[in-house]
Amino acid sequence: MKIKAILFCLCYMACNFVFAQTNPWSPSKPVRLIIPQVAGGGADAIGRTIGQALSERLGQPVIVDNRPGTNGGVGMDVLMNAPADGYNLILVFTSMMAINPAVYDKINYDPLRDLKALGAVCEVPLVMIASSKVPANNLKELISSLKSNPQSVFGASSGNGSFSHMMIEILNTKIGVKMTHIPFKGEGPAVAHVLSGQDSIIYVGTPAIILSQVQAGKLKALGVTTADRMKQIPNVPTLIEGGIPDFNESFWYGIAASSNTPPNIIDAYNKVLTDVARNDNLQTNLGKMGCNPLPLNSTEFTDKVRNDIKKYSTIAKSVNMKVD
């Protein structure tokens, strides 16, 4: 009798294991996607596009919940206070995952401890633009001008500790100069100032509000920050082509959940997001916003976050880049 009981238990456990393997977790009700940025902005548009593709793959509505504030901190608070049950996800991006830990002494979350990166979806190449007063029409001329006189060109950013600020400091390091950094209150004002032609100034930013001005010939585009050129402006060379070795930077987007989420749910989303990130229709729609595909699974995405935190923290420390 004891042997029969043991055999029965073993069979029961085996059946349950097979059932779990063949019937992975999937949502049975709407999923909330927290977007820690304002509605109507670039991150919101990208997040909603990803959310729609995720909804089609899951077979459940994905409801967007915009929670802007404190560079993603408000959205993180919302996620941390929600059940870790697979029905609460958050759109994550470079600044909140890798820049904030590098430039803030204190933030209300640890991107590696409190979050589980489920998968990356896309990246946005950045474009270096120059005002009409910049004494250069290409990157090599800009480097020559800066080396002869570092004060001949200023470097604009969308704010202290921003991704565009980080790009200016990376340029300084790789070129071996010290451009004067001028922070603005957002990307719009920074681009507007470059466009005004008041100063000899450059800006390295996302293409959303830059492309149309570049395509219309109103802004000089000196280079693209990724290893490959942008399809939207194929005549603009990469910074690598222009003479800065190993310059490959982009602003990436992905999806994460609370680190307390059960492993079977994490595994399910990892597989789903791997499929979603490789969906041609999704990437075509994201491409219209200046995005390139960046399909990374959970492990690859976590490694990228960890490496980017280390890279940007080293740069921030070297120039004492801090945000209160």
C-alpha positions as CSV (number, residue, x, y, z in Angstrom):
1,M,0.0,0.0,0.0
2,K,2.8,2.4,0.8
3,I,4.5,1.7,-2.5
4,K,1.2,2.4,-4.3
5,A,0.7,5.6,-2.4
6,I,4.2,6.7,-3.3
7,L,3.7,5.9,-6.9
8,F,0.4,7.7,-6.9
9,C,2.1,10.8,-5.5
10,L,4.9,10.7,-8.0
11,C,2.4,10.4,-10.9
12,Y,0.4,13.2,-9.5
13,M,3.4,15.4,-9.2
14,A,4.6,14.5,-12.7
15,C,1.2,15.3,-14.2
16,N,1.1,18.6,-12.5
17,F,4.6,19.4,-13.8
18,V,3.6,18.5,-17.3
19,F,0.4,20.6,-17.0
20,A,2.4,23.6,-15.7
21,Q,4.9,23.2,-18.6
22,T,2.2,22.9,-21.3
23,N,-0.1,25.6,-19.7
24,P,2.0,28.6,-18.8
25,W,0.6,31.6,-17.1
26,S,-1.4,34.0,-19.1
27,P,-3.5,37.0,-18.0
28,S,-7.3,36.5,-17.6
29,K,-8.1,40.2,-17.3
30,P,-6.8,43.6,-18.5
31,V,-3.2,44.4,-17.8
32,R,-2.1,47.9,-16.6
33,L,1.0,49.5,-18.3
34,I,2.3,52.4,-16.3
35,I,4.0,55.0,-18.4
36,P,6.0,57.3,-16.1
37,Q,5.8,60.2,-18.5
38,V,3.2,62.7,-19.6
39,A,0.5,61.8,-22.1
40,G,1.2,63.0,-25.6
41,G,5.0,62.9,-25.4
42,G,7.5,60.7,-27.2
43,A,7.7,58.1,-24.5
44,D,4.0,58.0,-24.2
45,A,3.6,57.3,-28.0
46,I,6.2,54.6,-27.9
47,G,4.7,53.0,-24.8
48,R,1.2,53.0,-26.2
49,T,2.4,51.4,-29.4
50,I,4.2,48.7,-27.5
51,G,1.1,48.3,-25.3
52,Q,-1.2,47.7,-28.3
53,A,1.2,45.0,-29.7
54,L,1.4,43.4,-26.2
55,S,-2.4,43.4,-26.0
56,E,-2.8,41.6,-29.3
57,R,-0.2,39.0,-28.2
58,L,-1.8,38.5,-24.7
59,G,-5.4,38.5,-25.9
60,Q,-6.3,41.0,-23.1
61,P,-6.6,44.8,-23.1
62,V,-3.5,46.7,-22.0
63,I,-4.6,49.8,-20.2
64,V,-2.1,52.7,-20.2
65,D,-1.7,54.6,-16.9
66,N,0.4,57.8,-17.2
67,R,2.2,58.6,-14.0
68,P,4.8,61.4,-14.7
69,G,7.0,62.9,-12.1
70,T,10.5,62.9,-10.5
71,N,12.1,61.3,-13.5
72,G,10.1,58.1,-13.3
73,G,10.0,57.9,-9.5
74,V,6.2,58.5,-9.3
75,G,5.5,55.7,-11.7
76,M,7.8,53.4,-9.8
77,D,6.0,54.2,-6.5
78,V,2.7,53.2,-8.2
79,L,4.2,49.9,-9.4
80,M,5.8,49.1,-6.0
81,N,2.5,49.6,-4.2
82,A,0.5,47.5,-6.7
83,P,0.1,43.7,-6.5
84,A,3.1,41.8,-8.1
85,D,0.7,39.5,-9.9
86,G,1.5,40.1,-13.6
87,Y,-1.3,42.7,-14.1
88,N,0.9,45.7,-13.4
89,L,3.8,46.5,-15.8
90,I,5.9,49.6,-16.3
91,L,7.5,51.1,-19.4
92,V,11.2,51.7,-18.6
93,F,13.9,53.6,-20.5
94,T,17.5,54.7,-20.3
95,S,17.1,57.7,-18.1
96,M,15.1,56.1,-15.3
97,M,17.0,52.8,-15.3
98,A,20.6,53.8,-16.0
99,I,21.0,57.6,-15.7
100,N,19.1,58.3,-12.5
101,P,21.2,55.9,-10.4
102,A,24.3,57.6,-11.8
103,V,23.4,61.2,-11.1
104,Y,21.1,61.2,-8.1
105,D,22.4,60.6,-4.6
106,K,19.1,59.2,-3.6
107,I,16.3,57.7,-5.6
108,N,13.2,55.8,-4.3
109,Y,14.0,52.6,-6.2
110,D,16.9,50.4,-7.3
111,P,16.4,49.3,-10.9
112,L,18.2,46.0,-10.4
113,R,16.8,45.1,-7.0
114,D,13.2,46.4,-7.2
115,L,12.5,45.7,-10.9
116,K,12.6,42.6,-13.1
117,A,13.5,43.6,-16.7
118,L,11.2,41.6,-18.8
119,G,12.5,42.6,-22.2
120,A,13.8,45.5,-24.3
121,V,11.8,46.4,-27.5
122,C,13.5,49.3,-29.3
123,E,16.1,52.0,-29.2
124,V,16.2,55.6,-30.4
125,P,19.4,56.9,-32.1
126,L,20.3,60.4,-31.1
127,V,21.2,63.2,-33.5
128,M,23.9,65.8,-33.0
129,I,22.6,69.1,-34.3
130,A,24.4,72.5,-34.6
131,S,23.3,76.1,-34.8
132,S,24.1,78.2,-37.8
133,K,26.9,79.9,-35.8
134,V,28.9,76.7,-35.2
135,P,32.1,77.0,-37.3
136,A,31.7,73.5,-38.7
137,N,29.7,71.7,-41.3
138,N,30.7,68.2,-40.3
139,L,32.1,66.4,-37.3
140,K,35.7,66.5,-38.2
141,E,35.5,70.3,-38.6
142,L,33.8,70.5,-35.2
143,I,36.5,68.4,-33.5
144,S,39.2,70.6,-35.1
145,S,37.4,73.8,-33.9
146,L,37.0,72.5,-30.3
147,K,40.6,71.4,-30.1
148,S,41.9,74.7,-31.2
149,N,39.4,76.6,-29.0
150,P,37.2,74.6,-26.6
151,Q,35.1,77.7,-26.0
152,S,34.3,78.0,-29.6
153,V,31.2,75.8,-29.2
154,F,28.8,75.2,-26.3
155,G,27.0,72.0,-25.5
156,A,23.3,72.3,-24.8
157,S,21.2,69.7,-22.8
158,S,17.6,69.3,-21.7
159,G,18.7,69.7,-18.1
160,N,21.4,68.8,-15.5
161,G,21.8,65.0,-15.3
162,S,19.8,64.4,-18.4
163,F,20.7,61.9,-21.1
164,S,21.7,64.8,-23.4
165,H,23.9,66.1,-20.7
166,M,25.6,62.7,-20.5
167,M,26.1,62.8,-24.2
168,I,28.0,66.1,-24.0
169,E,30.3,64.7,-21.3
170,I,30.9,61.6,-23.3
171,L,31.9,63.8,-26.3
172,N,34.2,65.8,-24.1
173,T,35.9,62.6,-22.9
174,K,36.3,61.0,-26.3
175,I,37.4,64.1,-28.1
176,G,39.6,65.3,-25.3
177,V,38.1,68.8,-24.8
178,K,35.8,70.6,-22.4
179,M,32.8,72.2,-24.0
180,T,30.8,74.5,-21.7
181,H,27.6,72.7,-20.7
182,I,24.4,74.8,-20.9
183,P,21.3,73.2,-19.4
184,F,17.8,74.0,-20.6
185,K,14.5,73.2,-19.1
186,G,13.6,70.4,-21.5
187,E,14.4,69.2,-25.0
188,G,12.0,71.7,-26.7
189,P,13.7,74.8,-25.3
190,A,17.2,73.3,-26.1
191,V,16.3,72.6,-29.7
192,A,14.6,76.0,-30.1
193,H,17.7,77.8,-28.9
194,V,19.9,75.9,-31.3
195,L,17.4,76.7,-34.1
196,S,17.5,80.4,-33.2
197,G,21.1,80.7,-34.1
198,Q,21.9,83.0,-31.2
199,D,25.0,81.0,-30.1
200,S,27.6,78.6,-31.4
201,I,26.0,75.6,-29.8
202,I,25.3,71.9,-30.4
203,Y,22.7,69.5,-29.0
204,V,22.5,65.7,-29.0
205,G,19.0,64.6,-28.7
206,T,16.1,62.4,-29.8
207,P,14.9,62.7,-33.4
208,A,11.3,63.3,-32.6
209,I,11.4,67.1,-32.8
210,I,14.7,67.3,-34.8
211,L,14.1,65.2,-37.9
212,S,11.7,67.6,-39.6
213,Q,14.0,70.5,-39.1
214,V,17.0,68.6,-40.4
215,Q,15.1,67.3,-43.4
216,A,14.0,70.8,-44.2
217,G,17.6,72.1,-44.0
218,K,16.9,74.4,-41.0
219,L,19.3,72.6,-38.7
220,K,22.8,71.2,-39.4
221,A,23.0,67.5,-38.5
222,L,26.6,66.6,-37.8
223,G,26.2,63.0,-36.8
224,V,24.1,60.1,-35.5
225,T,25.1,58.4,-32.2
226,T,24.5,54.8,-33.1
227,A,26.8,52.4,-35.0
228,D,24.5,52.5,-38.0
229,R,23.0,55.5,-39.9
230,M,19.3,56.4,-39.5
231,K,17.0,55.3,-42.3
232,Q,15.2,58.6,-42.0
233,I,18.3,60.7,-42.6
234,P,20.6,58.3,-44.5
235,N,22.9,61.1,-45.6
236,V,23.9,62.0,-42.0
237,P,27.0,60.0,-41.0
238,T,27.5,58.3,-37.7
239,L,29.8,59.8,-35.1
240,I,32.1,56.8,-35.6
241,E,32.3,57.7,-39.3
242,G,33.0,61.3,-38.4
243,G,36.1,60.4,-36.3
244,I,35.0,59.3,-32.8
245,P,35.8,55.6,-32.3
246,D,33.4,53.3,-30.4
247,F,30.6,55.9,-30.1
248,N,27.4,53.8,-30.0
249,E,24.7,55.4,-27.8
250,S,21.0,55.2,-27.9
251,F,17.9,55.8,-25.8
252,W,16.2,52.5,-25.2
253,Y,12.8,51.3,-24.1
254,G,11.5,48.1,-22.6
255,I,9.0,46.6,-20.1
256,A,9.6,45.6,-16.5
257,A,7.6,44.3,-13.6
258,S,8.1,44.2,-9.8
259,S,10.9,41.9,-8.8
260,N,8.4,40.2,-6.4
261,T,6.5,38.9,-9.4
262,P,6.3,35.0,-9.4
263,P,8.9,33.3,-11.6
264,N,6.3,31.6,-13.8
265,I,4.8,35.0,-14.7
266,I,8.2,36.5,-15.4
267,D,9.0,33.6,-17.7
268,A,5.7,34.0,-19.5
269,Y,6.2,37.7,-20.1
270,N,9.8,37.1,-21.2
271,K,8.5,34.8,-24.0
272,V,5.7,37.1,-24.9
273,L,8.0,40.2,-25.1
274,T,10.5,38.3,-27.2
275,D,7.8,37.7,-29.7
276,V,6.4,41.2,-29.5
277,A,9.8,42.8,-30.0
278,R,10.4,40.9,-33.2
279,N,7.0,41.7,-34.6
280,D,7.4,43.4,-38.0
281,N,4.3,45.5,-37.8
282,L,5.3,46.8,-34.3
283,Q,8.8,47.7,-35.4
284,T,7.4,49.4,-38.6
285,N,5.2,51.6,-36.4
286,L,8.0,52.3,-34.0
287,G,10.3,53.1,-36.9
288,K,8.0,56.0,-37.9
289,M,8.9,57.5,-34.5
290,G,12.6,57.2,-35.2
291,C,13.1,53.9,-33.3
292,N,15.3,50.9,-34.3
293,P,14.6,47.3,-33.1
294,L,16.3,46.2,-29.9
295,P,14.9,42.8,-29.1
296,L,16.6,41.7,-25.8
297,N,15.3,39.0,-23.6
298,S,15.1,39.3,-19.8
299,T,18.7,38.2,-19.2
300,E,20.1,40.3,-22.0
301,F,18.1,43.3,-20.9
302,T,19.2,43.0,-17.3
303,D,22.8,42.8,-18.4
304,K,22.4,45.9,-20.5
305,V,20.9,47.9,-17.6
306,R,23.7,46.8,-15.3
307,N,26.4,47.7,-17.8
308,D,24.8,51.1,-18.6
309,I,24.6,52.0,-14.9
310,K,28.2,51.2,-14.5
311,K,29.2,53.2,-17.7
312,Y,27.2,56.3,-16.9
313,S,28.1,56.2,-13.2
314,T,31.8,56.3,-14.2
315,I,31.2,59.3,-16.4
316,A,29.1,61.2,-13.9
317,K,31.7,60.6,-11.2
318,S,34.5,61.9,-13.4
319,V,32.8,65.2,-14.0
320,N,30.9,65.4,-10.6
321,M,27.5,65.3,-12.4
322,K,24.9,65.4,-9.7
323,V,21.2,66.3,-9.4
324,D,19.7,67.2,-6.1
